[in-house]
Amino acid sequence: MTTDFFPVTRLRRWLDRILAPSARSAGTHEDVESAYARWAPVYDWVFTAPLVFGQRAAARAANRLSGDLLEVGVGTGLSLPLYDRKLTITGIDLSKPMLKRAHERVARKGLDNVAGLHAMDAADMRFEDGQFDLATVMYVMTVVPDPAQVMAELERVVRPGGTVIIVNHFARERGLLAWIERGLARFAHKLGWDPLFRRETVLDNTTMTLEHEERLGPLGLFTMLVFRRA
Ligand SMILES: C[S@@+](CC[C@H](N)C(=O)[O-])C[C@H]1O[C@@H](n2cnc3c(N)ncnc32)[C@H](O)[C@@H]1O
């Protein structure tokens, strides 16, 4: 019997394939697209539990508002059923395989408040200035190649007085988690996100006002930032 039939070996090969960095330099749109083409079939299975805290918190904050909501980096649409039906939702994502699953979820759950799901780059959105009343951006800022440009685009497409809700992991300055993050940073290209991504990368690239900040589970790993456009 060859080791090919040994489940651990198979599992290791599958993980290698999923985590394998692209042959190109890290951080390009092609890297993101090839990484999420690999993640799409197993994304919900792997990420539902760790990401649900932030998705629920962002949806709760969004559901206090009304109007047209843009979800940037909607992925497989895990958060779409969490929004109040009074909100009209548009989702965008760079990855077509992730969007395909979001389309399937919308059909399966009968989410008739989802107006559209589009393949689009968050750094170059094909929307009018001030087209949306609010935007949500969950677990995306660490992944995009140009977070400063994404912040500029968010500020452009949300109307004056509108709200931008960001959920992300931000690097710690000190303590055990900071130490762990510095260790993980060596594997950033394999993880597909940057454990040393700084909160200032978001704050320093917007003129929007930070109105609320909240640490979220699991273990306070993620943070929600709520901005208002002047
Ligand atoms: C970690 S997943 C988060 C998905 C979803 N927000 C959730 O909470 O499950 C990151 C998503 O961002 C998308 N993404 C990465 N770069 C992007 C970009 N420049 N424009 C639009 N979407 C992007 C990826 O394709 C992926 O679906």
The ligand as an SDF file (V2000), in Angstrom:
LIG
                    3D

 27 29  0  0  0  0  0  0  0  0999 V2000
  -11.1150   36.8840    3.7860 C   0  0  0  0  0  0  0  0  0  0  0  0
  -12.2590   37.0350    2.4620 S   0  0  0  0  0  0  0  0  0  0  0  0
  -13.6260   37.8290    3.3010 C   0  0  0  0  0  0  0  0  0  0  0  0
  -14.9300   37.5680    2.5960 C   0  0  0  0  0  0  0  0  0  0  0  0
  -16.1730   38.0980    3.3310 C   0  0  0  0  0  0  0  0  0  0  0  0
  -16.0770   39.5220    3.5590 N   0  0  0  0  0  0  0  0  0  0  0  0
  -16.4220   37.3530    4.6120 C   0  0  0  0  0  0  0  0  0  0  0  0
  -16.5740   38.0030    5.6690 O   0  0  0  0  0  0  0  0  0  0  0  0
  -16.4930   36.1060    4.5960 O   0  0  0  0  0  0  0  0  0  0  0  0
  -11.5640   38.3710    1.5050 C   0  0  0  0  0  0  0  0  0  0  0  0
  -12.3470   38.6360    0.2280 C   0  0  0  0  0  0  0  0  0  0  0  0
  -11.8670   39.8510   -0.3530 O   0  0  0  0  0  0  0  0  0  0  0  0
  -11.8390   39.6900   -1.7540 C   0  0  0  0  0  0  0  0  0  0  0  0
  -10.9110   40.6800   -2.3310 N   0  0  0  0  0  0  0  0  0  0  0  0
   -9.5660   40.7270   -2.1930 C   0  0  0  0  0  0  0  0  0  0  0  0
   -9.0580   41.7810   -2.8610 N   0  0  0  0  0  0  0  0  0  0  0  0
  -10.1240   42.4240   -3.4240 C   0  0  0  0  0  0  0  0  0  0  0  0
  -10.2400   43.5880   -4.2280 C   0  0  0  0  0  0  0  0  0  0  0  0
   -9.1700   44.3230   -4.5900 N   0  0  0  0  0  0  0  0  0  0  0  0
  -11.4620   43.9510   -4.6450 N   0  0  0  0  0  0  0  0  0  0  0  0
  -12.5690   43.2290   -4.2870 C   0  0  0  0  0  0  0  0  0  0  0  0
  -12.5100   42.1190   -3.5080 N   0  0  0  0  0  0  0  0  0  0  0  0
  -11.3090   41.7170   -3.0850 C   0  0  0  0  0  0  0  0  0  0  0  0
  -11.3810   38.2440   -1.9380 C   0  0  0  0  0  0  0  0  0  0  0  0
  -11.6640   37.7670   -3.2340 O   0  0  0  0  0  0  0  0  0  0  0  0
  -12.1760   37.5500   -0.8380 C   0  0  0  0  0  0  0  0  0  0  0  0
  -13.4370   37.1100   -1.2960 O   0  0  0  0  0  0  0  0  0  0  0  0
  1  2  1  0
  2  3  1  0
  2 10  1  0
  3  4  1  0
  4  5  1  0
  5  6  1  0
  5  7  1  0
  7  8  2  0
  7  9  1  0
 10 11  1  0
 11 12  1  0
 11 26  1  0
 12 13  1  0
 13 14  1  0
 13 24  1  0
 14 15  1  0
 14 23  1  0
 15 16  2  0
 16 17  1  0
 17 18  1  0
 17 23  2  0
 18 19  1  0
 18 20  2  0
 20 21  1  0
 21 22  2  0
 22 23  1  0
 24 25  1  0
 24 26  1  0
 26 27  1  0
M  CHG  2   2   1   9  -1
M  END
$$$$
